[in-house]
Amino acid sequence: MKLFPQMKSRDLQHRPGLAVHQRGLHRAAKERRDQDQHGRQGPWRDNVFVERIWKSIKYEEVYLHAYASVSEARARIAKYIEFYNSMRPHSSLKALTPDQVYFNRLPESMAA
């Protein structure tokens, strides 16, 4: 994949052993980086939930244990996520677990 398919070879000035970029090329590169970093973001609310769960994982699991290996860390974090979803009550869910809320919800057509 070409990074700048719209750019022509005239956008570069060649000197012995050195390619000097013109302003247009720099501008296109910056716009491309901005699109890659910020073009696929969803609403800010989506990030709030991800940040919240990672905060819980760090403070309730990672910072409390010294793992001997990466595999042990992965296993313990996976175990914590299972606990977080199935056993840990959440105040925002009226003391229910995420699994209770998600799996015990009736479809809208059956609730009426």
C-alpha positions as CSV (number, residue, x, y, z in Angstrom):
1,M,0.0,0.0,0.0
2,K,1.4,3.4,-1.0
3,L,1.3,5.9,1.8
4,F,0.8,8.9,-0.4
5,P,-0.6,7.7,-3.8
6,Q,-1.6,11.3,-4.7
7,M,2.0,12.5,-4.4
8,K,4.1,12.9,-7.5
9,S,7.9,12.5,-7.8
10,R,8.2,16.2,-8.2
11,D,7.3,16.5,-4.5
12,L,10.8,15.5,-3.6
13,Q,14.0,17.4,-4.3
14,H,17.0,15.2,-4.7
15,R,20.4,16.2,-3.6
16,P,23.5,13.9,-3.4
17,G,22.6,11.3,-0.8
18,L,19.6,13.3,0.5
19,A,15.9,13.7,-0.3
20,V,14.5,16.9,1.0
21,H,10.8,16.9,1.6
22,Q,8.7,19.8,0.5
23,R,6.0,21.2,2.7
24,G,3.2,19.4,0.8
25,L,4.7,16.1,1.6
26,H,5.1,16.9,5.2
27,R,1.5,18.2,5.4
28,A,0.2,15.0,3.7
29,A,2.2,12.8,6.1
30,K,0.8,14.7,9.1
31,E,-2.8,14.4,7.8
32,R,-2.3,10.7,7.2
33,R,-1.0,10.2,10.8
34,D,-3.9,12.1,12.2
35,Q,-6.4,10.0,10.3
36,D,-4.7,6.8,11.4
37,Q,-4.7,7.8,15.1
38,H,-8.0,9.6,15.3
39,G,-10.1,8.5,12.3
40,R,-11.5,5.4,13.9
41,Q,-12.6,6.6,17.3
42,G,-16.1,6.0,18.5
43,P,-18.0,8.1,21.0
44,W,-16.1,9.1,24.1
45,R,-18.5,7.0,26.2
46,D,-17.0,3.8,24.7
47,N,-13.6,4.6,26.1
48,V,-15.0,5.4,29.6
49,F,-16.1,1.8,30.0
50,V,-12.8,0.3,28.8
51,E,-10.8,2.7,31.0
52,R,-12.9,1.7,34.0
53,I,-12.5,-2.0,33.7
54,W,-8.7,-1.6,33.2
55,K,-8.6,0.5,36.3
56,S,-10.3,-2.3,38.3
57,I,-8.1,-4.9,36.8
58,K,-4.9,-2.9,37.8
59,Y,-6.0,-2.0,41.3
60,E,-7.7,-5.2,42.3
61,E,-5.4,-7.7,40.6
62,V,-2.2,-6.5,39.0
63,Y,-0.9,-4.1,41.6
64,L,-1.6,-6.7,44.4
65,H,0.4,-9.6,42.9
66,A,4.0,-10.2,41.7
67,Y,3.7,-12.6,38.8
68,A,6.6,-15.0,38.1
69,S,6.0,-15.0,34.4
70,V,3.9,-13.6,31.6
71,S,1.8,-16.8,31.4
72,E,1.0,-16.6,35.1
73,A,0.0,-13.0,34.7
74,R,-2.3,-13.8,31.8
75,A,-3.9,-16.7,33.7
76,R,-4.5,-14.7,36.8
77,I,-5.9,-11.7,34.9
78,A,-8.2,-14.0,32.9
79,K,-9.3,-15.5,36.2
80,Y,-10.0,-12.0,37.6
81,I,-12.0,-11.0,34.6
82,E,-14.1,-14.1,35.1
83,F,-14.6,-13.1,38.7
84,Y,-15.4,-9.5,37.7
85,N,-18.1,-10.6,35.3
86,S,-19.7,-13.5,37.2
87,M,-19.2,-13.0,41.0
88,R,-18.3,-9.4,41.8
89,P,-21.4,-7.2,42.5
90,H,-21.4,-3.8,40.8
91,S,-23.0,-0.8,42.5
92,S,-24.0,0.7,39.1
93,L,-25.9,-2.5,38.4
94,K,-27.9,-2.5,41.7
95,A,-25.5,-5.0,43.3
96,L,-25.9,-7.5,40.4
97,T,-23.0,-8.9,38.4
98,P,-22.6,-8.1,34.7
99,D,-23.5,-11.7,33.8
100,Q,-26.7,-11.6,35.8
101,V,-27.7,-8.4,34.0
102,Y,-26.7,-9.6,30.6
103,F,-27.9,-13.2,30.6
104,N,-31.1,-12.7,32.7
105,R,-32.5,-9.9,30.5
106,L,-35.7,-10.8,28.7
107,P,-36.0,-9.8,25.0
108,E,-38.1,-6.7,24.5
109,S,-40.9,-8.6,22.7
110,M,-41.3,-11.1,25.6
111,A,-41.2,-8.4,28.4
112,A,-44.5,-6.8,27.3
